[in-house]
């Protein structure tokens, strides 16, 4: 039976976790030695009943993959009206895990914190609408096959008279730190004479646009379109401001976790072939 274990830990939890580990690249002993000691622990220390319970929790291999994600990147990951954490990334991950028979623990940390957790060895992989780029690969990201193509564009407050990049001269625009949309804005700022204000998450950034603290924002196009449609936020995407699309990928930062990427790729291919992938996309985007 294929199972998953999800633990929803919010950003404050990560702050405590990383503070406890500092900048060390080594995980706590209980985590770093888990694979090596699992068989010995079950055989020598745990009674048969406990070993059976552990198998029900972690799967036949005893491995629970720690996977991290963003807090709000609708429709790829977000909290719905019922308080459930949902989204395209969450459904794809669950479907892939079921197909491949692996178990994972999900930690909801935020974009920057998720990257930091992976780089520090506190998490095994990350799924958070991360665009696959050569720059990221060169800096140590190891990506899966792409699972969704998206581009970035600019949005303004609904009543704004800004119709393109030329209208940004002397103004400030908002971006989300460390993202492709931030890189896109940075590539245009000198040419069009605007400054950039950085935010940690998309919802806060959007409120800055609506509240007039900034003239515009850059973000992934499907994210902004989904928020405008579903929440009615007073924003509009400016036509003609999109860049070339790039694929989102599941990511690891340690080559020792290549098995996880291989399973993700195999499972992704299977759910595309079965039609499950299309069902997930249609559920959130109607495509």
ABEGO torsion letter per residue (X at the ends): XBBBBBBBBBAAAAAAAAAAAEABABBBAAAAAAAAAAAAAAAAABBAAAAAAAAAAAEAAGBBBBBBBBABBOAABBBBAAGBBBEAAAAAAAAAAAAAGBBBBBBBAEAAAAAAAAAAGABABBBAGBBBBAAAAAAGBBBBBBABBBBBBBBBBAABABABAAAABGBBBBBBBGBAAAAAAAAAAAAAGBBBBBBABAAAAAAAAAAGABABBBBBAAAAAAAAAAAGBBBBBBBGABBBBBBBBBBBABAAAAAAAAAAAAAAAAAAAAGAAAAAAAAAAGX
